[in-house]
């Protein structure tokens, strides 16, 4: 079993290229460009290949909620399909709990999916000929779990997602939100360690989406899975993520916490995303605080490091002098100047 | 026609592909016409240039057949048993039980209306006195369908599992669907000998492709995410396929089941031509040959009843269906058993019922009276169509116009007039800016003057290649030329042109009439309400049955064949035309209305262009339908390839049978590719 410092998922230099004998084409392109991945990708494109994922490297820690964000066609869905080995991966390495899964045998992959992986799909992927209970119990059925036992476990997860009473319904009789609850329940049936969610809420209308996001956070709060979550919605990414990877044209352009993405975008592309985002709702006081017990005024509006900028600013609307910031335990860990808070909220006109 | 060239040259750089193709065709045609007196080989392909391909095919296939004959004979010996069982079971079961069973099944599948259909339908079969013949036919279907399901389903799954095979399987299925039904029979006859097994095998072979196609399509259409969900659930490939993908595709597979049943029934009836089995198709053929139209209609009705009942019942499977109370099923069955037991001794034998014999006789008498009283009108209709439409199309105005038919003699001056008229019209069109239309008009005039069967072969090849080039580029043009060249070399060219002419005439008639009915149905819903059930009916009726009424009214001959083909092939034209027109997106209609367009303007400027690709697909279906009916129509007197296939069957001449069948398939294939190409081009132009 993995120790706590082994990442749940580790991808190194992962490529997914589409086209005839892509493996060979990739090796040759990399050799020609001398390891310059951008040049290799351009080379492949010129030859008619599609490099959907280029040289992706990242780690997902145990219990972390890792969000991959990008516009449609940026390769995010391809990336998650590589990790879950629905696509073979053209080059690079994927380790799940320290074990390389690229090129693993069919049996091994089946075994892995039966024990460790769960996946939720954008359009739910429910089996139309099975009831809710049968859908949820299916991953157990293929393993040969007895009818009674799988029925009991299915009931457990159905309750977890709040679908009690709909066990005997067919997918076509459910609303979109309910269907995705079934999808979530099914993916949790085998109690996987690693949970893939491919734009799970994108097909739902905004109200239901928010409701399911909140429930998802509640479920994750109690289960602490290692999660790869795909979305094209920056607000959703910022709301849910521990860390976010932003993808563009098959490349990961930035990986960081929501605050980092909002306050320190690496390039215009990322900045463009965060432009419309109310930064005050996502950035924390810690990001603008000066550490240490520096000079400060007489006022103490009671700021803490984990407070959002919006909340902090509301407390020091009429203050001009630097104020103290406390950590969770109440000890003063730094100071912040109210004018810095306001400056951080400025929308940059890049 | 050289005038066209003079006009077109100044604008040469601006010529469209279509205009260029038309121009070249016109030039070749004109050249052939001009040079034919000096070089007769330009007109008809000389006999000495013909390769004995038919013989080669015959020798090759016979050798192959000899080789697999032992296996085939063994198979046929084995198949005798299930056929015997099915026969015994269906014939020995008391008829109240059979009717009760089918009625109960009808209720289970579709409730009261379906049960009523089954009850009334089988009641009529009983009353017709053809109960046993009908049961013999059903027995054949009952054995051939499972065979076709297993083979077709297996092929479909295999193609799905081994993607490399998909292309090949698809191509084979395409070919199998274009090869005319009769053409299957000759080699099978050689393999299995005379007897019902040939019909069984033929119908299984004929019915397997629709199943395979639908299984492939269904599996392909299963949502990617459903397949992925099955993988991520940790299912093995076997589990994924049988627990998730096939059940998810069940609707499409049921469509395949329905088509499979209908194809099997249709083929079993056609196979009756070779005889040896006392079934309902044979009965139709026999009575038709004896000109006993009453009984022949009655037997035809039995076939239609079977077709309708089987079709409607199995079609329900492919839809979202309600559950009907099972208690009714048991009640119906219990009643049937009780009825059988109580009246066992007093029940008449199934074939002794024959309550409709009187009806048949009076139909016969009535018909005789009708044809006698209206003989002149019928004869006039037939002769007018023949003399003024079909014959000129076939052999050209210069040969068809005789004092005997048109009342005067055709003179070279008249030919000049026709050419002049064509050239004038063509020039007018070209001058109005439609160059392609102008040249095509000239070509058409030239064709009417010459007649389809007298067209010089270089002209046909060039014309087909030009069409191919416009429809699908160089590759299609080459394919068309190679395929037609094969027919030319094989010596079947004359017969192919005959088939082409009759098919062309029927398709043209279908396009005009069907198109008009389709437009009317699209505009006035009441029309569609009348037309729709007729279309449903015409599509359900096995091909064979179409021959009965035309034969009754117009006797054997080309005109009867023409009518039978039209009756069968007009349906897709109507359906697709209406569907295309009705299908115009609401937004486009609203945009047109808010622009202030009248109904007529909307139809002409918005709906018709939008519907064009769909209508072309309808035309394509019509062509394929016409080809498949053409072969059946050989039974009532056509010339051409259909007749060759039929003759080959009678003489067990496998070389001729297969070659003529292949030639027919080639014609159908070319027509299919050309029209599909044009439809595709239209779709692209509309951005669909």
Interface residues (C-beta under 8 A of the other chain):
Chain A: X81 X84 X86 X110 X111 X113 X114 X117 X118 X119 X121 X122 X123 X124 X125 X126 X127 X128 X129 X130 X138 X139 X141 X142 X143 X183 X186 X187 X190 X196
Chain B: X223 X225 X226 X228 X229 X230 X231 X232 X233 X234 X235 X236 X239 X243 X244 X247 X248 X250
